[in-house]
Amino acid sequence: MIHFPPLAPLSGLYRGLVHLRNLSYDKGILASAKLPAFVISIGNLSVGGTGKTPMTIFLAQALHKAGWRVAIVARGYRREGRGTCLVSDGEKILADLREAGDEPLLLAQACPGVPVIVDRNKTHAAAIAVEQFNPQIILVDDGFQHRHLQRDLDLVLMPAAFLLQTPRLLPAGPLREPIVSLRRAQFLLLTGLTDLAPLRQHHVWERCQQFEARAFALHFQVQALISVHKRETFPLNQLRSAKVVLVSGIAQPERFHHMIQTLGAQVVHTMRFSDHYNYRANDAEHIAHTFAQTRGDLLITTSKDAVKLRNFECLAQLPCFALEIVAAPAENFFSALQTALPVRAEHVLP
């Protein structure tokens, strides 16, 4: 767990500011907007990847399949476009990577039938979704801290280990809010449980009882290999004993690398870029050159990176694949979520 002790005094100041902001919303000093749709936030307490995008995809697909009209709103971190961007109207994708950002574009590709709207102001994006698509449910990607928009349900994803050894707040640690903020959540999705010893798992579940949120285990499964340029699906057994070069621009590449190794691949080289990295032509050329030098069998990247790397011709002739990872919450999670949804006359049963 990463800590920066010299920054601890600044973490104390940050804690005070977060508390003041949350108290202002709790007391109604800062106003929040209520929209005519059921709003579900998928968020976390920490910076970096906890699997929000795969979880948002899981929810959008499951709710759409169950007959709900669903829309997704997101910020579109590090996109070049400004203002509101309609990434998808549910029928077709209307924006490119530059306008949408990597995660919203990935959401749009993975969730046909579900509109995706991007705006730095997620409340405005949600209002546009209501105006144009009349959704019954709005999913807010990374929305736990966006308190200007009222939510009906808050889902928080968190590493289970955080409940055993609480990390520091920013900037000395990774937390955007203290653990006590879980009191605002209705569902807590715990990642990395199987990495803990059975006794420590037991302590995690005991700690969950301190919060009103219903807690569930959340796992991530590798579903397939997808060719980056042709978008064809290949079986995972192609990774067995293969010499692979890994390319990633995500917050926690260690999990991605571990998944590759558990599938039997031999990692001969890794290339790490910063989270949400915007690849340029010289980066793609460097990747291709490095792959040739290592004499690897496969070039493997993430789904989020694939939406950016497929734009480069110098990689098109390489055996470049994305690892498709899907969220797999506990079996009883979705049925529990459904009991919290509104009963509406216009809802169409599957």
N, C-alpha and C positions, 0 to 999 in steps of 0.2 A: 504494500500500500504506500503510495507516494505522499510524503509530507515535506514541507519546507519550514522547519521550526523558526528561522529568523523572521518569517512573515506572520507569525502567530499574532502579534499585536494588531496587524491590519485585518486579520480574520475576526478579531474581536470587534473592530469598527464595522466591518462588513455585516457581522451578525446583528449588530444594533440597527443598521439601516434596513436589513431584511425584516427584522421584527417590527420596526416602525411602519414599513410598507404593508405588511400583512395585517397589522392591527388596524391600519387605516381602512383597508378593505373590509375587515371583519366588523368594524363599527359604522361602516357606511360613509366615512369621511371621503374616501375615494369611491366614485361611482363605478358600477359595472353594468354592462349592457345585457339585457335579456332578449333573446330572439325566439320567434315562433317555430322552434325545432328542438328536438332532444339533443343536447350537446354532450359529447363524450370526449374527454381529454385523455390522450395517451402521453404520459410524461415521465420524468424522473427527478431525483434530487441532485444528481451530480452532472458534471460536464463529461463529455465523452460518450462513447457508444454503450448503450445497454440493450439495444435491440428494439428500439421504438419503431423503426421503419418496418421490419418484418412483422411486428405485432399489429401495426396499423393495417398492413396488407391482410393479415389474418382476419381482423375484425371486419374490414370492408368487404372482403370476399364472403365471409360467413353471414353477415347481415344482409348483403345483397341477395345471396342465395336463399335466405329465409323470407325474402319478399319485401324488405324495407327499401325505401328510397334513401340512398346514402350519398353524402358528399364529403370530400376530404378538403380541409384547409391546412396550409403549411406556410412557413415563412420563406422557404427557398434560400437557405443560407449560401452566401458567396455567389449567388447568381449575378449576372451582369445587367439584367433588365431591372427596371424600376417600376413602382406602382403595382397595380393589380394585374395579374397574368392568369388567364384561363388556360391551364395546361391541357385539360381534357374536358369535353362536354359529356363524357360517358360513351360517346359514339366513336369519336376519333381524337387523336392527339393533335393539338392545335399550336403547340409551342415547341421550340427546340431547346437544347441544353442550355444555351446562353441565356435565354429568356426565363426558363423555368428553374434551373438548378438541378443538381444530380438526383437528390432524393425525391422531389416532386415528379420528375420525369419517370423515375423508377416506379413510383406509386401509380402513375397513370398507365404505364405499360402492364403492370401486374393486376390492375383492377378495372377491367372493361365493364362498362355499365355504370361506373361511378365517376362523377365529375370531380376534378381536382383543381382547386383555385389557390393561387399563391399571392401573398401580400405580406409585407413586413408587419403590417397591422392585421393580426389574425381576426380581430373583431370585424374589420371592414371586409375581409375575405369571406367571413361567414355570412355577413349581411348580403353580399353579392350572391353567394350560393343560394340563400333563401329567395332572393328576388328573381333569379334566373331559373332555378331548378326545383324550388319548393321541396327540399328534402325533408324527410321525417327525422332523420338522424344526421348530425354533422359530427365527423371525427376531426379532432384538432390534434395534429401531429406536434409533439413537443409543446403541449399546452399547459402544463401544470403551473408554471410561473406567470402565464398570461391571464392574470386575474381580472383584467378589464372586461373579459367575456365571461358571463355566468355559465357555469356548467351544471349539468344534471348528474353526471358521473365523472369522477376522476380516477383513472387507472394509473398507478405508479409502478414502474419497473425499477427493481433495485437488486444489486448483488446481495445474496443472502449473508455474506460475510460482514456487510456493513452493520448488521444487527448485533454482531458479536464484538466487533471492534470498530466503533464509530470513527470515521475519518474527520479531519478538520474541514472547516469551511474555507472557501476561497479567501485569499490567494495561497494560503498555506497548505490547503488540501483540495480535494475535488468537489466538495459539496457546494451546491448553489443555495441550499436551504438546510437548516438543521433537521435531524431525524424527527423532532416533534411535529414538523409540518405534515407528517403522515396522517395527522388527525383530520386533515381536509379530504383524504382519499376514502373512496368506498371499496376499491379493490387494490390489493397489493400483489404484484407478480414478482416472485423471487427467482433470480437467475443464479446459476452456479451452485445449486444445492448439492448435486452429486459430487462436487469437488470436495465437500466437507465430510469428515468422519461422522458416523451415525450419531454419536453423542452430541457433536456440535450441531448437527441437523436438528436434533431434539431441542437444543437450547434456542435455535432460531425460531422454531414453532412456538416455544414458550414465550419468547419475546414478542412475537406477533400478537399475542393475547392482550398486550398493553394498548393496542389500537383497535378502533372500531372497524377498520377495513377488513374485508374478507381476504384471506391470504391463500395464494395458490402457487404451486411450482410452475416455472416456465422454463422449458428446454428449447433448444434450437437444433434442428435436424438438417443434415445435408440431403437435398432431394435429388439433385442431378448436376451434370456438367452441361453447360450451354455454350456452344461456340459463339464467340463474341461477335463475329461479323455475319455469319450465316444464320445465327440464332437457332441452330439445330440442337436437339437434345441427345446426349450420349450417356451411356451407363457409367456409374461410378467406378466399376471395376477397371476402367482404363487407367486409373490412378495407381493401381497396385504395382509396386516396384518401379514405377516411372520416375525418371529424373525430372524434377520440376523446378522452374524458376517462378517465384512468387512476386507479384506486384500489387501493392495496396496503398491507398490513401485514405485510411480510416483511423478512428480514434484509438482503437485497441486491436492492433494487428496480431497480437499474440494469440488471441482466440482463433482467428482465421488460420494462422500457421499451425496451431495445434490440431484443428479439424483436418487439415490436409495430411498431417503426419498420421493421424489415427486411421485414415483411409488407406494407408500402406504406401504412400508416396515417399520418395527420397528427395528432400529439399536440398538442392545444390547451390541455390543462391536466392537471396531475398532483396527486394528493392522497396524501400518504405518511403512514402511521401506523406506530407501533412494531411490532416483530415479535410475532406472536401477539396482536395487539391485540383486545380484547373490545369490539366496536362496541356503542354504546348508541343509544337512539332519537334523541337529539339529533345524534349523528354521522350517522345515516342521513338525517335531515332536512337536515343541512348538505350532505351529498353530493348529495341531490336538488336542493336550491336552487342549488348551484354548477353542476350539470349544466345546469339551465335557463338560468342566466346565460351560460354559455359557448356555448350553442346548438350543442352537439356532436351528432353523429349517433349515437354509441354510447358506452355506459359500460362500460369493460372492467376486469375485476379478475382475481385469481388463483383457482385452484381452492380453495386453503386459505381465502381470504377469502370465497369464494362460500358455503361451508357456514354462515357467520355472517350474511352480508348477505341471504340469502334469507328470513330471519325477519322482515324489515321490510316492511310493506305499502306504505309510501311509495315504495319502490323497485320495487314489483311492476309498475307501469304504465310503467316506463322501459325502453328497449332495453338491458338490463343483461346482459352476457355474461361468462363466465369463459374464460380461455385455458387449454385443456387441454394440458399439457406432459408428455411421457413421456420416460423414460430410454432411451437407445439406446447400450448398450455395444458395443464392438467385436464383430464377428460371431463370433469364436472364443472369446469370454468364457464363454458359458454352457456350451459343450462342455467347456471347461477346468474350470469349476466342477463339472460332473457327475462328472468323474474323481476329484474330491476327496470326493464323497459316499459314505456307507457302502453296502455291499451288504447288503440285508436281504431275508429270505425273503418278508416280507409286502408288499414293494414291488410295486405294480401297474404294469406297463409300459403306456405310452400306446398 
